[in-house]
Amino acid sequence: MKKPIILLFVFLFNTIFSEAQSNFPVVGFCISAPSKENVEEFVRFIDTELAPSGINTLILRVDFNYAYKSRPELRDDNPLSLKDVKSLVAICKKNNINLIPQVNLLGHQSWESTLNKLLKVYPEFDETPLVKLPKKYEWPNSDGLYCKSYCPLHPEVHEVVFDLIDEITEVFEAKDFHAGMDEVFFIADSNCPRCKDKDPGELFAGEVSLLSNHLNESNKRLWIWGDRLIDGSVSGIGMWEGSLNNTQKAIDLIPKNVVICDWHYEKALPTPAYFSLKGFDVLACSWRKPEVALEQVNMIDKFRNNSTPEMRNHFLGVMHTYWSSAKNFMDNYKEVNPPNNEEGNEIECFKEMVNNVKKLSAKSN
């Protein structure tokens, strides 16, 4: 009789623990996919640290760090293999973690003085070919160069982009795909023969809609960052976490099933309410300030508890974002006092987020 009783206890414990983590449908983490030599360590980290901390959604920024068969010309050096990816898929399945691959689309096709793989291989896709990458990058600069974009109206770009989306979602066995789409400063350029005189908001919305519709054909869902959908002037949010280049009208033109990752790193701005009112599912995203992560958790909790059912269901939860390598995160996570940098403490910010989600869940249970 002891064995059935023990099994029943284990079942009840797991059920209670699971429910304690489920007040927010999404408790997420976004990080670069591990390099090939760090896959095994990252798999263990998911199993021993991320899953027990309550993470149920993991976005891996893959970009060109995979050995694409459909587009081998776009592989990074020493990319992840199919076997590597399947080990990540397996550990996430074991822990009921929704694993979402990300490939930056439209914007972020370069970084400082380095051109990313897509425009390096297909320079004809460049929205601003007249803007040259400097040997020494500085911001601000006379070209307004932050990151390059591909031209959304180039007749051949989506043949390539769709191949990447289809293959990476298939190998990750993913039901969702993150396309980035943040900080798009080059759009509707006056020197682009296809995009000049076009409305930036309509161009941005057209790209989002095209990607979303393509994913919908295989019952997958598009996730994007939310900054280009916020009026940076009217809100006072500015050009980084909001838009000053007139893409904000796209919020009324894109499909409502797109998930919005609403990142704000200096304050817990209440813009998730804006996205919810517009009919979108939304996450509040933190990065480096623990106090901001705390306020975002509390804000989403209050929104969920003080909204109509129609709005409440749109507040999916919270997500921590980390903008260095998976190896750096794992190494710093082990430290008793994770190192600060000039921009804050990303490890403590992550821990603040997950710990406060747990506290709220414990109170409500």
N, C-alpha and C positions, 0 to 999 in steps of 0.2 A: 504493500500500500504506500510505502514511503516514496517510491519513484513517481507515481502519478501526482502525489501531493507536491513534490518538488517541481515537477514539470508545470503544474498549475501555477505555483508561486512564480516561477520564471516567466510564464506567459503574462500573468497579471502585472509583474514588475515592468516587463518590456512595454506592455500596453500603456501603463501609467506614465512611464518615462517618455514614450512616444507622444502621448497627448500633451505632456508638459512642454514639448518643443513645438507644438502645432498651432499655438495661438496666432502666429504669423505664418501664413501659407509658405512664404519664402524667407529663409535666413541664408543669405548668399555670400559667396566669396568669389571675386574676380582676380585672376593672377595669370601671368605668362605660363604657357605650357612648359613643363620642365625640359631641359636639354636631354639629349639621349642618354648621357651618362648618369643622369640623376633621376631617371624614371623609377627605378626600384625604391629609392629613398622616398620619393614623393608618394608612391603607392602606399608605403608604410605610414607616411605622415597623414594621408587621408584616413587610413584605418584607425590610427591610434590617437590622432589629434583633431582633425577637422570634423569627422563624424561624431565623436563623443562631445565636441563643443556645441553640437546642434546644427551644424551646417547641413542644409538639405539641397542646396543648389550650388553648383560649381561651374563657373565660366572660365574656360581656359583659352587664353589668347594664343591661337595657333598660328594664324597668318600663313607663312610659307615654311613653317617648321614641321613639315610632313612630306613624306615621299609620295607625292601625288603621281598616280598612274595616268590620269587623264591629261595632266599638264606637267610633265616631268621637267620642263624648262623653268618652272616656277619654284622648284625645290630650293630651300636653303642648303647650305653646306651641312652635312651630317644630320639630316632631318630625322624625325621620329619615324619608325617603321610601323607597319600594320600591327605587328606583335606588340610594340610599345603601347600603341593606342588601345589595343584590346585589353592589356593589363590595367589600364586606367578605367576602361569601361567596366571591367569585372569588379574592381574594388568599389566603384560607385554603385553598381547594382547591388552588391552585397550590403551596402549601407543605406540603400534607398535614397541616394543622392542623384538629383537630376543633373546630368553632365551636359554642358552646352559649349560647343566650340565657337570661337569667334575668329572671323577674318575681317580686318578693317577694310571697309568699302567706301567708295567715294573719296573721303578725305584720308589724311594720315598715310599718304603714299610716299612720303619721305620723312626723314627726321634729321634736323639740323643740316649737315653737309652730306648726308647719305641718302641716295635714292633707293627706295624699296624695290622689291623684286618685280612687281607688276610693271612699273614704268621703266625699269631698267631693261626688261625683256621686250616690252611693247611701248616704246617711246611715243608712238603715234597716238596713244591714249591720253597723253598729258594735256590737261586743260590749259596750262600756261607754259608752253614750250619756250617762250621767250624769256621766262624767268629762270635764270641759271643758279644752281646751288653754289654758294660761296665756299672758298677754301676754309675760311673762318666764319662760322655762323654767329650772328648777333641779333638780338631782338630788342627794340624794333629795328626795322631796316626799310630802305626806300622802296623795295618791291612788295612790302607787306607779306613777305614769305614767312609762314610758320611751318605748314606742311603742304606738300603738293596734293592735288586732287586729280582723279581721272575725269575725263569728259563724259558726263552721263548720256550725251546724245551721240557719242561715237557709234557708228553702225555695227562695230565688231566687238565692242567691249563686253557686252553681256554674254556673248557666246563663251568667252573665257571665264567670266565671273560665275556664271551658272554651273560650269563644269566644276569649279572649286567648291561651290556651295553643295552641289549634289554629292560629290565624293566625300567631303569632310563630314557631312551629316550622316552619310551612310556608314562610314567606318566608325564613327562615334556612336552609332545607333541612336542618334539624337532626335528628339521630338521638337527641339527648339534650336534656333541659330541666332547668334549675335553678330550684327553687321557693323558695329561701331557707329559710324556716321556722326561722330562728334567733331567739334572745332573745325568745321568746314568753312574756311575763309576764302578759298578760291572756288567760286561758282559763278556762272553767267559772266565769264570774263569778256571784256569788250573786244579782245583780240581773237577770241575763239570763233571760227567761222560758223559753228553750229549753235553756240550758246549766247552770242552777243545779242543784246536787246531782249533777251528772254527774262521773265520774272524769276528771281532767285527762289522765292517760295514755291512757285509752281515746278521749277526744275527739281528742287529738293524733294517735294512731295511725289513727283513722278518717279524718282529713283526709289524712294521708300516703297511706294505702291507696287512698282515692278518687282522688287525683291520679295515683298510680302506675298504677292499673287503667285509668284513662282514657287515659293515654299508651300503655300496653301494647296497647290496641286498634289503634293505628297503628304498632306496633313501635318505639316510642320508650321511653326510659328516664329515670326520675326521679333527679335529684341533689338533695341537701339538705345543709345544715350539720348538724353532729352534736351540738351542745351540749345540745339538749333530751333526748337519749337517754342522757346520763351523769348518774348520781346525784351531785349536787354536794356532798351532805353526807357520804356514805360515803367518797367519793374525796377529800374535802377541797378539791375544785376550786372550789366555790362557785357563785354564782348566774349568772355570766356565761358561763363556758366549760363549765359544767355546769348542772343544773337543781335548784332548790330549791322548785319548785312542782309536784312530783309528776308530771311528764310522762315520767320516765325508764323507766317500765314499758312504754312504747310500743316499746322496742327488741325486745321479744319478740312484738309484735303486728303489725308492719309487714312488707311483702313483702321477701324477701331480695335481690331484684334492685335495690333502691334503693342508689345510690352515696352514701357518706357522706364529706363534706368536713369533716375533723376539725381544727378550728382551735384552736391554742393559741399565744399570742403572747409569753408571758413565759418559758416553759420548754418544752422538747421532751418533753411528757408522753407516756408510752408507751401511751396509749389506743387507737392503731390496732390493737394486739394484741387489745384487748377487742372491737372491732368485727369483726376477723377471726375470732375465736373464736365470735362470734355468727353468722357466715356472710355478712358484708357485705364488698363491695369498699370500700376506704377510701383516702383521701389525707391526708397530713399537711400542714397549711396554716400558712404563716408570714405575717408582716406587716411588722414594723418593726425587729426585732433580728437583725442578721446572724448572731450566734452561735447563735440559736435555729434559723435556717434551716439552718445547717451541721449542727447536731445532729440535726435532723429528717431531713436527707438521709442522714446516717450511720445513724440509727436504722432508717429504712425499708430501707436496704441490708442491715443486719444481720438484720432480720426476714426479708427475702427469702432471705438466704443460710443462715439457721439455723432454717428452718421446714419442716414437712412440705409436700409439694406442694399439699395441700388448703388450708393456711393461706397459703402463699407467694403463690398466685395472687390472693389478696384484697388484698395490699399493692400498690396500683396505682402509687404514687409520691408526688410532692409538688406543692404549688401555692402560689404567692405571691399574696397578696391586697393590693389597693391601694384605699384608701377616699377618694380624691379624684378629680378629673377626669382623663380621658385626656390632656387638654392639659397639665395640671400634671406628669403623669408624663413625658410626652415632653420638656417643657422642662427638667425637672430631670435627666433621663437624659443630656442633652447636657453637663451640667456636669462638669468634671474632678473637682471635689470637691462632690458633691451636698449641698445644705444639710441640716443636722440640724434637727429640731424637738424639742419637749419630749418627744415620744413615741418618738424613735428616728430611724432613717434608712431609709425604705422602699426607696429606690433601691439602696443598698448591700446591703440584705437580699435584694432580687431578684437582684442580681449574685452574691451569695454562694451562693444556691440553685443557679442555673444553672451557675456555674463548678464547683461541687463535684459536681454530677451528671456534668459532662463529665470531671472528674478520675477519678471512680469508673469511668466507662465506659471511659476510656483504660486504666486498670489492668487491667480484666477482658478487654480486647481485645489 
